[in-house]
Amino acid sequence: MGKVRLSYIKATARELVNMHSDRFSINFDENKAPVMELTDINSKHVRNRVTGYVTRLMRRAREEIERDRVQVEAEEKAAYESQIDEE
């Protein structure tokens, strides 16, 4: 089972990713600095939880892009092979 995250942590993380996705990566340690700059969260614990969820969202986005790329390549390969079979 996954971890339970409070709604304000998820909402803050989603807002950060939607507005500043170019500043984040899939690395937790690299994401700490932008979260600290972009928010005014004083609690280290809460800030790290937001950073963790930002990292998770970025990893999901990258996996989705990769999955789409593989699917497109498979479709192109299938179209190419069917074109060769027709000739």
N, C-alpha and C positions, 0 to 999 in steps of 0.2 A: 504494500500500500504506500501511497505517496504521503508527503508531509502536508500538514494542514497549515495554510497561510491565511492570515487575517485579510479581510476584504480591502482595508486601506493600504496594506502592503502591495497587494495585487494591483489596485487602482493606481497607486503612485508609480509602480514599475511600468505598467502599460502606458501611462501618460508620458513617462520619460522616453520609452522606446518609440512611441508614435511621433513625438516631437523632435527627438535627437538621436535617431537610430544610427546615424553616421558616426557618433562618438563612442559607440559601444562595440564590443567584440564578444567572442565566446569564452574569454578568459576572465574569471572572477577578479583576480588581482588587478588587471587592467581597468576593470569597470568600477573599482572602488573610487578612484579619483573623480571621474565625471559625475558619479552619483553625489559625491560630497560637494562638488561645485554647483550642481544644478538644484540641489535641495537644501532645506534648512533644518534637516533632521539632526538633533543634538545627540540622540542616543546611538551609541556605536552598534548596539545589538540590533536595533530596528534598521539602521542604515545598512548593515551587512545583510539583513534579511531581504531588504529591497534590492540590494546589489545581486544577491543570489537569484532572485526571481527575474531580474533583468537579464542575467546571464542565461537562465533557462529559456526565456523568450527568444533570445538571440540564437541559441542553439537550435531551437525548434524552427526558427525562420530559415536558418542555414540548411537544416535537414530537408525542409520542404522544397527549397530551391534545388538542392541536389536530387531529390526524388523527381521533381519535374524535369530536370535536365536528362536524367536517365530514361524517363518515359519518352521524352521527345526523341532521344537517340534511338530507342527501340522502335518507335513508330517510323522514323526515317529509314532505319535498316529494313523493316518489314516492307515498306513501300518500294525501296530499291530492289529487294529480292523479288517482289511480285512483278516489278517492271522487267526484270531480267527473265523471269519465267514466261512472261508473255511474248518475249521476242523469240 
